[in-house]
Amino acid sequence: MNETLCYLDPAMTGRPPTKDATDFGKRVAEARRQRGLTQREFAELLGVSQKMVEYFERRAENVTADVVKKLATVLDVSADELLGLESKRTKPGPK
């Protein structure tokens, strides 16, 4: 039998994280997932490596305003939302 088994999920490569992601990183990752993007696809849109996206989502604490602006633009969210200064958008209309 010539079956090739794949033990790695492409979404989870490398060593499992030992620390929780930063709040900023969690918001970036959530916005990326809501857009239906993989880290690799997101990296291509940003013009950075997948490793850099992983850094933004797991460890970044003091990102520059330019980086926040670019992330927000690609993710189609406000910079305030990524920074945790604004709640998530709600659908317009009556409650």
N, C-alpha and C positions, 0 to 999 in steps of 0.2 A: 504494500500500500504506500503510495507516494503523496501523502497529505502534508501540507505545510501548515504548521500551527502558528498562530500569531498570539503571543502572550502579552504584547504591549498594546494598550489602548492609545491611539495617536494623540488623544487629548491629554493623557497623563504620561508623559515621558520623564525620565530622570528620577532622582531620589524624591520620595514623598516629603512634603514640607514638614518641618519640625516646629515652626512658629506660625501663628495665625497671620493672615494678611493684614495690612494696615487698613483702616477704614476707607482711606482714599482708594486703595487698591481694590477693595471689595466693590466700591461703587463703579470703578472703571470696568472690572470684570463683569459685573451685572449688566452694565450698559452695553458692553460688547456682546454678551450672550443674547440680550434682547434684540440686537440687530442681526442675530443669526450668524455672527462671524467667529471663525476659529482664531486662535492667537496668531497663526501664520497669515491668515487673510488680513487681519487687523494690522499686522506688522507691515505687510505690503502696502496697504493704504496709507500708513504713516511714513513709509520710507525708512523703516528701521528693521532690525533683526527680531526674530521671534523671542530671543533671549531678552531683548530690551522690553518687549511687551510683558514678558514674565516678570521682569524687574518692576515695571509700573504696577502690576497687579499684586505683587507679593511683598515688596520691600521698600518701595519709594515712599519717602516721607517729606522731603523738601524739593518737590519738583518746581521748575521755573514757571513763570506765568506763560511763557511761550509754549512750553510743553502742555500745560493745562489747556490752553487755547486750541492747540492742534488736536489734542485728544477729544475735546468737546466738539470741535468742528466735524471730525470724522465720525464721531458717534451720534451726531445730531442731538446733543443735549447742551444745556448751559454749563458754563464753567462753574457757576454757583452750585449746580446740582452735583458735579463731580467733587467739589470741595465740601459738600455737606451743608451748604448755606441755604439751600432751597429744597423743598420737598419735591418728590417725583411729580411729574406732570399728571394731571388727571384729565379725563375726557371732558370736553366742553359740554355744556348743557345743564339742564336741571338735575338735581339730585334725586 
